[in-house]
Protein backbone atom coordinates (compact mmCIF):
# COMPACT_ATOMS: atom_id res chain seq x y z
CA UNK A 1 0.00 0.00 0.00
CA UNK A 2 1.44 3.37 -1.00
CA UNK A 3 0.39 6.65 0.59
CA UNK A 4 -0.19 9.91 -1.20
CA UNK A 5 3.05 11.50 -2.34
CA UNK A 6 3.76 15.20 -2.18
CA UNK A 7 6.33 17.56 -3.67
CA UNK A 8 5.40 20.40 -1.31
CA UNK A 9 8.76 21.20 0.27
CA UNK A 10 7.33 23.09 3.25
CA UNK A 11 4.91 20.25 3.94
CA UNK A 12 7.73 17.72 3.79
CA UNK A 13 10.20 19.67 5.89
CA UNK A 14 7.99 21.39 8.45
CA UNK A 15 5.59 18.49 8.80
CA UNK A 16 8.29 15.96 9.67
CA UNK A 17 8.05 14.58 13.20
CA UNK A 18 9.99 11.93 15.08
CA UNK A 19 7.31 9.26 15.35
CA UNK A 20 7.59 6.45 17.90
CA UNK A 21 4.26 4.64 17.43
CA UNK A 22 3.17 3.28 14.05
CA UNK A 23 0.15 1.66 12.45
CA UNK A 24 1.14 -2.02 12.46
CA UNK A 25 -1.16 -2.77 9.51
CA UNK A 26 0.97 -0.62 7.20
CA UNK A 27 3.74 -2.31 5.25
CA UNK A 28 6.08 -0.83 2.66
CA UNK A 29 6.71 -2.84 -0.48
CA UNK A 30 10.24 -3.66 -1.56
CA UNK A 31 9.61 -1.65 -4.73
CA UNK A 32 8.60 1.48 -2.84
CA UNK A 33 11.40 1.12 -0.28
CA UNK A 34 13.84 0.83 -3.17
CA UNK A 35 12.38 4.00 -4.69
CA UNK A 36 12.79 5.83 -1.38
CA UNK A 37 16.42 4.74 -1.08
CA UNK A 38 17.18 5.55 -4.71
CA UNK A 39 15.94 9.09 -4.17
CA UNK A 40 17.69 9.48 -0.83
CA UNK A 41 21.05 8.36 -2.17
CA UNK A 42 21.22 11.53 -4.23
CA UNK A 43 22.81 12.87 -1.03
CA UNK A 44 26.35 14.23 -1.33
CA UNK A 45 29.33 12.25 -0.08
CA UNK A 46 33.07 12.72 0.15
CA UNK A 47 34.56 12.32 -3.35
CA UNK A 48 31.20 10.74 -4.30
CA UNK A 49 32.24 7.45 -2.70
CA UNK A 50 28.67 6.87 -1.38
CA UNK A 51 29.85 4.88 1.66
CA UNK A 52 26.35 4.23 3.01
CA UNK A 53 25.07 0.66 3.22
CA UNK A 54 21.55 -0.31 4.31
CA UNK A 55 19.94 -3.30 5.99
CA UNK A 56 16.13 -3.25 5.88
CA UNK A 57 14.89 -5.01 9.01
CA UNK A 58 11.25 -5.87 8.38
CA UNK A 59 10.67 -9.57 9.12
CA UNK A 60 9.80 -10.83 12.58
CA UNK A 61 13.00 -12.87 12.58
CA UNK A 62 15.19 -9.88 11.76
CA UNK A 63 13.40 -7.65 14.27
CA UNK A 64 14.02 -10.30 16.94
CA UNK A 65 17.75 -9.91 16.32
CA UNK A 66 17.49 -6.17 16.99
CA UNK A 67 15.20 -6.44 19.99
CA UNK A 68 17.91 -6.83 22.68
CA UNK A 69 19.97 -4.05 21.06
CA UNK A 70 17.32 -1.29 21.17
CA UNK A 71 16.26 -1.37 24.81
CA UNK A 72 14.85 2.17 24.83
CA UNK A 73 13.22 2.01 21.41
CA UNK A 74 11.14 -1.14 21.62
CA UNK A 75 7.90 0.42 20.39
CA UNK A 76 9.46 1.75 17.20
CA UNK A 77 10.89 -1.69 16.51
CA UNK A 78 7.63 -3.51 17.23
CA UNK A 79 5.22 -1.22 15.37
CA UNK A 80 7.18 0.19 12.42
CA UNK A 81 6.93 -1.21 8.91
CA UNK A 82 10.70 -1.54 9.02
CA UNK A 83 13.87 -0.43 10.71
CA UNK A 84 16.51 0.83 8.32
CA UNK A 85 19.98 0.13 9.70
CA UNK A 86 22.44 2.58 8.14
CA UNK A 87 26.12 1.64 8.07
CA UNK A 88 29.24 3.30 6.73
CA UNK A 89 31.61 1.15 4.66
CA UNK A 90 35.19 1.83 5.72
CA UNK A 91 36.39 0.24 2.47
CA UNK A 92 34.13 2.35 0.31
CA UNK A 93 36.94 3.18 -2.14
CA UNK A 94 36.58 -0.37 -3.50
CA UNK A 95 33.50 0.98 -5.32
CA UNK A 96 35.43 3.94 -6.71
CA UNK A 97 36.32 2.37 -10.04
CA UNK A 98 32.71 1.37 -10.68
CA UNK A 99 31.38 4.81 -9.69
CA UNK A 100 33.78 6.83 -11.81
CA UNK A 101 33.90 4.48 -14.79
CA UNK A 102 30.11 4.62 -14.99
CA UNK A 103 30.24 8.42 -14.77
CA UNK A 104 32.59 8.47 -17.76
CA UNK A 105 30.42 5.98 -19.66
CA UNK A 106 27.32 8.12 -19.07
CA UNK A 107 29.09 11.27 -20.19
CA UNK A 108 29.06 12.91 -16.76
CA UNK A 109 32.83 13.49 -16.86
CA UNK A 110 35.70 12.99 -19.32
CA UNK A 111 38.16 10.13 -18.81
CA UNK A 112 41.01 12.52 -18.00
CA UNK A 113 39.07 14.01 -15.08
CA UNK A 114 38.47 10.52 -13.67
CA UNK A 115 42.18 9.73 -14.09
CA UNK A 116 43.18 12.93 -12.30
CA UNK A 117 40.82 12.21 -9.40
CA UNK A 118 42.12 8.68 -8.97
CA UNK A 119 45.73 9.85 -9.14
CA UNK A 120 45.02 12.42 -6.43
CA UNK A 121 42.89 10.32 -4.09
CA UNK A 122 44.11 6.74 -4.37
CA UNK A 123 47.13 7.32 -2.07
CA UNK A 124 44.86 9.10 0.40
CA UNK A 125 42.33 6.27 0.56
CA UNK A 126 45.07 3.64 0.77
CA UNK A 127 46.70 5.30 3.78
CA UNK A 128 43.91 7.02 5.72
CA UNK A 129 43.71 5.79 9.34
CA UNK A 130 40.57 3.91 10.38
CA UNK A 131 39.41 6.62 12.78
CA UNK A 132 39.67 9.29 10.07
CA UNK A 133 37.68 7.19 7.62
CA UNK A 134 35.13 6.54 10.35
CA UNK A 135 34.64 10.31 10.69
CA UNK A 136 34.06 10.56 6.93
CA UNK A 137 31.46 7.78 6.71
CA UNK A 138 29.59 9.02 9.78
CA UNK A 139 29.18 12.46 8.21
CA UNK A 140 28.14 11.00 4.87
CA UNK A 141 25.83 8.54 6.63
CA UNK A 142 24.15 11.41 8.47
CA UNK A 143 23.51 13.19 5.19
CA UNK A 144 21.84 10.19 3.59
CA UNK A 145 19.84 9.49 6.76
CA UNK A 146 18.28 12.96 6.61
CA UNK A 147 17.49 12.45 2.94
CA UNK A 148 15.75 9.16 3.76
CA UNK A 149 13.61 10.88 6.38
CA UNK A 150 12.56 13.64 4.00
CA UNK A 151 11.97 11.24 1.12
CA UNK A 152 9.88 9.00 3.35
CA UNK A 153 7.81 12.03 4.30
CA UNK A 154 7.32 12.82 0.62
CA UNK A 155 5.94 9.28 0.22
CA UNK A 156 3.52 9.82 3.10
CA UNK A 157 5.46 7.89 5.75
CA UNK A 158 6.93 8.87 9.10
CA UNK A 159 10.30 8.14 10.65
CA UNK A 160 12.34 8.28 13.83
CA UNK A 161 16.14 8.51 13.85
CA UNK A 162 17.59 6.32 16.60
CA UNK A 163 21.09 6.63 18.03
CA UNK A 164 20.40 4.77 21.26
CA UNK A 165 21.32 1.20 20.42
CA UNK A 166 24.19 -1.23 20.99
CA UNK A 167 26.52 0.00 18.27
CA UNK A 168 29.20 -2.55 19.11
CA UNK A 169 26.83 -5.45 18.46
CA UNK A 170 24.50 -4.43 15.64
CA UNK A 171 26.74 -5.30 12.69
CA UNK A 172 27.33 -8.82 13.98
CA UNK A 173 23.63 -9.26 14.75
CA UNK A 174 22.73 -8.40 11.16
CA UNK A 175 25.47 -10.53 9.62
CA UNK A 176 27.90 -7.76 8.63
CA UNK A 177 31.66 -7.50 9.16
CA UNK A 178 31.94 -5.27 12.23
CA UNK A 179 35.49 -4.29 11.32
CA UNK A 180 34.37 -2.94 7.97
CA UNK A 181 30.86 -1.58 8.57
CA UNK A 182 30.35 1.23 11.10
CA UNK A 183 26.80 1.78 12.39
CA UNK A 184 25.52 5.30 11.75
CA UNK A 185 21.95 5.08 13.06
CA UNK A 186 18.72 3.16 12.92
CA UNK A 187 15.65 4.69 11.30
CA UNK A 188 12.17 3.42 12.02
CA UNK A 189 9.74 3.98 9.17
CA UNK A 190 6.01 3.50 8.81
CA UNK A 191 2.70 5.34 9.13
CA UNK A 192 2.13 7.18 12.38
CA UNK A 193 -0.72 6.04 14.61
CA UNK A 194 -1.30 9.64 15.62
CA UNK A 195 0.03 13.04 14.72
CA UNK A 196 3.54 13.61 16.04
CA UNK A 197 4.28 16.29 18.61
CA UNK A 198 5.70 19.61 17.56
CA UNK A 199 8.99 20.63 19.15
CA UNK A 200 10.65 23.95 19.93
CA UNK A 201 13.65 25.15 17.94
CA UNK A 202 16.14 27.70 19.23
CA UNK A 203 16.06 31.06 17.47
CA UNK A 204 18.65 31.44 14.74
CA UNK A 205 20.05 34.47 16.59
CA UNK A 206 21.09 32.21 19.49
CA UNK A 207 22.91 29.66 17.39
CA UNK A 208 24.48 31.78 14.65
CA UNK A 209 27.48 34.06 14.71
CA UNK A 210 28.05 36.53 11.89
CA UNK A 211 31.66 37.45 11.12
C-alpha positions as CSV (number, residue, x, y, z in Angstrom):
1,X,0.0,0.0,0.0
2,X,1.4,3.4,-1.0
3,X,0.4,6.6,0.6
4,X,-0.2,9.9,-1.2
5,X,3.0,11.5,-2.3
6,X,3.8,15.2,-2.2
7,X,6.3,17.6,-3.7
8,X,5.4,20.4,-1.3
9,X,8.8,21.2,0.3
10,X,7.3,23.1,3.3
11,X,4.9,20.3,3.9
12,X,7.7,17.7,3.8
13,X,10.2,19.7,5.9
14,X,8.0,21.4,8.5
15,X,5.6,18.5,8.8
16,X,8.3,16.0,9.7
17,X,8.1,14.6,13.2
18,X,10.0,11.9,15.1
19,X,7.3,9.3,15.4
20,X,7.6,6.5,17.9
21,X,4.3,4.6,17.4
22,X,3.2,3.3,14.0
23,X,0.1,1.7,12.5
24,X,1.1,-2.0,12.5
25,X,-1.2,-2.8,9.5
26,X,1.0,-0.6,7.2
27,X,3.7,-2.3,5.3
28,X,6.1,-0.8,2.7
29,X,6.7,-2.8,-0.5
30,X,10.2,-3.7,-1.6
31,X,9.6,-1.7,-4.7
32,X,8.6,1.5,-2.8
33,X,11.4,1.1,-0.3
34,X,13.8,0.8,-3.2
35,X,12.4,4.0,-4.7
36,X,12.8,5.8,-1.4
37,X,16.4,4.7,-1.1
38,X,17.2,5.5,-4.7
39,X,15.9,9.1,-4.2
40,X,17.7,9.5,-0.8
41,X,21.0,8.4,-2.2
42,X,21.2,11.5,-4.2
43,X,22.8,12.9,-1.0
44,X,26.3,14.2,-1.3
45,X,29.3,12.2,-0.1
46,X,33.1,12.7,0.1
47,X,34.6,12.3,-3.4
48,X,31.2,10.7,-4.3
49,X,32.2,7.4,-2.7
50,X,28.7,6.9,-1.4
51,X,29.8,4.9,1.7
52,X,26.3,4.2,3.0
53,X,25.1,0.7,3.2
54,X,21.5,-0.3,4.3
55,X,19.9,-3.3,6.0
56,X,16.1,-3.3,5.9
57,X,14.9,-5.0,9.0
58,X,11.2,-5.9,8.4
59,X,10.7,-9.6,9.1
60,X,9.8,-10.8,12.6
61,X,13.0,-12.9,12.6
62,X,15.2,-9.9,11.8
63,X,13.4,-7.6,14.3
64,X,14.0,-10.3,16.9
65,X,17.8,-9.9,16.3
66,X,17.5,-6.2,17.0
67,X,15.2,-6.4,20.0
68,X,17.9,-6.8,22.7
69,X,20.0,-4.0,21.1
70,X,17.3,-1.3,21.2
71,X,16.3,-1.4,24.8
72,X,14.9,2.2,24.8
73,X,13.2,2.0,21.4
74,X,11.1,-1.1,21.6
75,X,7.9,0.4,20.4
76,X,9.5,1.7,17.2
77,X,10.9,-1.7,16.5
78,X,7.6,-3.5,17.2
79,X,5.2,-1.2,15.4
80,X,7.2,0.2,12.4
81,X,6.9,-1.2,8.9
82,X,10.7,-1.5,9.0
83,X,13.9,-0.4,10.7
84,X,16.5,0.8,8.3
85,X,20.0,0.1,9.7
86,X,22.4,2.6,8.1
87,X,26.1,1.6,8.1
88,X,29.2,3.3,6.7
89,X,31.6,1.1,4.7
90,X,35.2,1.8,5.7
91,X,36.4,0.2,2.5
92,X,34.1,2.4,0.3
93,X,36.9,3.2,-2.1
94,X,36.6,-0.4,-3.5
95,X,33.5,1.0,-5.3
96,X,35.4,3.9,-6.7
97,X,36.3,2.4,-10.0
98,X,32.7,1.4,-10.7
99,X,31.4,4.8,-9.7
100,X,33.8,6.8,-11.8
101,X,33.9,4.5,-14.8
102,X,30.1,4.6,-15.0
103,X,30.2,8.4,-14.8
104,X,32.6,8.5,-17.8
105,X,30.4,6.0,-19.7
106,X,27.3,8.1,-19.1
107,X,29.1,11.3,-20.2
108,X,29.1,12.9,-16.8
109,X,32.8,13.5,-16.9
110,X,35.7,13.0,-19.3
111,X,38.2,10.1,-18.8
112,X,41.0,12.5,-18.0
113,X,39.1,14.0,-15.1
114,X,38.5,10.5,-13.7
115,X,42.2,9.7,-14.1
116,X,43.2,12.9,-12.3
117,X,40.8,12.2,-9.4
118,X,42.1,8.7,-9.0
119,X,45.7,9.8,-9.1
120,X,45.0,12.4,-6.4
121,X,42.9,10.3,-4.1
122,X,44.1,6.7,-4.4
123,X,47.1,7.3,-2.1
124,X,44.9,9.1,0.4
125,X,42.3,6.3,0.6
126,X,45.1,3.6,0.8
127,X,46.7,5.3,3.8
128,X,43.9,7.0,5.7
129,X,43.7,5.8,9.3
130,X,40.6,3.9,10.4
131,X,39.4,6.6,12.8
132,X,39.7,9.3,10.1
133,X,37.7,7.2,7.6
134,X,35.1,6.5,10.3
135,X,34.6,10.3,10.7
136,X,34.1,10.6,6.9
137,X,31.5,7.8,6.7
138,X,29.6,9.0,9.8
139,X,29.2,12.5,8.2
140,X,28.1,11.0,4.9
141,X,25.8,8.5,6.6
142,X,24.1,11.4,8.5
143,X,23.5,13.2,5.2
144,X,21.8,10.2,3.6
145,X,19.8,9.5,6.8
146,X,18.3,13.0,6.6
147,X,17.5,12.4,2.9
148,X,15.7,9.2,3.8
149,X,13.6,10.9,6.4
150,X,12.6,13.6,4.0
151,X,12.0,11.2,1.1
152,X,9.9,9.0,3.4
153,X,7.8,12.0,4.3
154,X,7.3,12.8,0.6
155,X,5.9,9.3,0.2
156,X,3.5,9.8,3.1
157,X,5.5,7.9,5.7
158,X,6.9,8.9,9.1
159,X,10.3,8.1,10.7
160,X,12.3,8.3,13.8
161,X,16.1,8.5,13.9
162,X,17.6,6.3,16.6
163,X,21.1,6.6,18.0
164,X,20.4,4.8,21.3
165,X,21.3,1.2,20.4
166,X,24.2,-1.2,21.0
167,X,26.5,0.0,18.3
168,X,29.2,-2.5,19.1
169,X,26.8,-5.5,18.5
170,X,24.5,-4.4,15.6
171,X,26.7,-5.3,12.7
172,X,27.3,-8.8,14.0
173,X,23.6,-9.3,14.8
174,X,22.7,-8.4,11.2
175,X,25.5,-10.5,9.6
176,X,27.9,-7.8,8.6
177,X,31.7,-7.5,9.2
178,X,31.9,-5.3,12.2
179,X,35.5,-4.3,11.3
180,X,34.4,-2.9,8.0
181,X,30.9,-1.6,8.6
182,X,30.4,1.2,11.1
183,X,26.8,1.8,12.4
184,X,25.5,5.3,11.7
185,X,22.0,5.1,13.1
186,X,18.7,3.2,12.9
187,X,15.6,4.7,11.3
188,X,12.2,3.4,12.0
189,X,9.7,4.0,9.2
190,X,6.0,3.5,8.8
191,X,2.7,5.3,9.1
192,X,2.1,7.2,12.4
193,X,-0.7,6.0,14.6
194,X,-1.3,9.6,15.6
195,X,0.0,13.0,14.7
196,X,3.5,13.6,16.0
197,X,4.3,16.3,18.6
198,X,5.7,19.6,17.6
199,X,9.0,20.6,19.1
200,X,10.7,23.9,19.9
201,X,13.6,25.2,17.9
202,X,16.1,27.7,19.2
203,X,16.1,31.1,17.5
204,X,18.7,31.4,14.7
205,X,20.1,34.5,16.6
206,X,21.1,32.2,19.5
207,X,22.9,29.7,17.4
208,X,24.5,31.8,14.6
209,X,27.5,34.1,14.7
210,X,28.1,36.5,11.9
211,X,31.7,37.4,11.1
